[in-house]
Amino acid sequence: MKFSKELSEALRLRPLAEAAAHLDSGDVTSVSLTEACLEASERIQSKVNAFIAIRPDQALRQAAEADRKRAAGDSAGPLLGIPLAHKDIFYRPGEVTTAGSAYLADFRPDEKAHLLERLDAAGAVDIGTLNLAEFCVGPTGQNDHSGHCRNPWNTDHITGGSSSGSGAAVASCAVFGSIGSDTGGSIRVPAGICGVVGLKPSRGLVSLHGGVERCWSLDVFGPLARTVEDAALLLDAIAGYDPKDQHSRSITLPDYRASCFAKPRTTSIAVPVDLFECLDDEIAECHRAALDELQAAGFDLCQVELPDTARLYELTTVINNVEATFLHRDNLAKEPVRYNASTLWRINRGYDISALDYINAVRNQAIERDKFTAQVLSPHAALYLPLLEIDVPLLDSMTFSDTEGADRIVPRLTKWTRWISYLGLPALTLPIGYAPSGLPVACQLLGRNFEEAAILQIGHSFQTRISSQMKLPEIAQSH
């Protein structure tokens, strides 16, 4: 119906939770909503290059099945009939999973990623696979094989990576959410740079089974979405124990969506005492305003001294480099020229690290996490951190093909994210405003292990207060 199509297009620009409510009320069908997202995906693809593959036949079949279930009174929850798309690292039988690499251009797995099984069971619609940095290596999000992904707010700028397509597709309102991976910031960086919400869960909360490995000691999978509530809905669907994943933890899970609306157990938020010393002036102003809003929302800000995060950053780098080199050793020996130049330089660096340094880094992960929690996080609900110290860089300024270039560029994007991955703690990235350039500025909320509920509650409270100030990129609304 014409009415349904018009409403679907309007709902495409709204949060997942709102679209789900309209599906439940019968105002719109999943097929109509999926058609709107498919049209938007095709439209934005030439501008931002967010997708590796768009699969309309699969998506419309799933949407039609969701409509049949809802008509029969068989609702599987808030994701039933909701269009999503995911980073191209998750296995779906018979479909190509490239990980953004020439090596996997024809790879068709025969098993399904655990988190896709859970999303399929929840009735979500999967419209395709999303662009990324090759083999998840690179915080800029660039990829010479699949083409660079571009920022929906200004296509001359980077999206961040490695989950570049996830950030761009969600920000462009082509989909209502996405699952990405994070090894040193690969969910949080593109989420923040593209102006959406990104959650890096605690290690072991979401199964890694059926996903392409980047670094087995650091990898996590988690959601990108337009709101904190939407991210919580996606986490509710994908979190849980999986015996096929040796890292998976069997714990009692809260209702993450309900946590967004719950009264906080503690209102204390830790803030680094020297936070503003490292930030560019325009970025600092956004963070001052964000902290003012948190105080107005009833949270108490307490200054804390951080430990040597540069040391934790280096420990993360040791693990990251060694495990990447090990995973790619056969390809490196046979056809190294098939890698992007920037990828090759980074994954080759594991050969220069001693076994003693690697073992020291791995063995001390839990010790360092517990020490950091005791010294910094207790008794606070969260630690407030920046995402970037600078405005979003231009894409052309982020090209590198050697170690010197990597050492110059990578820390500019991962200084505040990589060491969090070493600790394995949950971190929520959310937009807090805009720089004078018009590009998004974001913060991080770092929580205690498996206490995602606390940072989701803070994030939702903050986002509710500033919702009237937030906007969409023009690309999302153009036809």
Buried (B, 14 or more C-beta within 10 A) or exposed (E): EEEBBEBBBEBBBBBBBBBBBBBBEEBBBBBBBBBBBBBBBEBBBEBBBBBBBBBBEBBBBBBBBBBEBBEEEEBBBBBBBBBBBBBBBBBBEEBBBBBBBBBBEEBEBEEBBBBBBBBBEBBBBBBBBBBBBBBBBBBBBBBBBBEBBBBBBBBEBBBBBBBBBBBBBBBBBBBBBBBBBBBBBBBBBBBBBBBBBBBBBBBBBBBBBBBBBBBBBBBBBBBBBBBBBBBBBBBBBBBBEBEEBEBBBEEEBBEBBEBBBBEBEEBBBBBBEEBBEBBEEBBBBBBEBBBEBBEEBEBEBBEBEBBEBEEBBBBBBBBBBBBBBBBBEEBBEEEEEBBBBBBBBBBBBBEEBEEEBBEEBBEBBEEBBEEBBEEBBEEBBBBBBBBBBBBBBEBEEBBBBEEEBBEEBBBBBBBBBBBBBBBBBBBBBBBBBBBEEEBBBBBBBBBBBBBBBBBBBBBBBBBBBBEEEBEBBEBBBEE
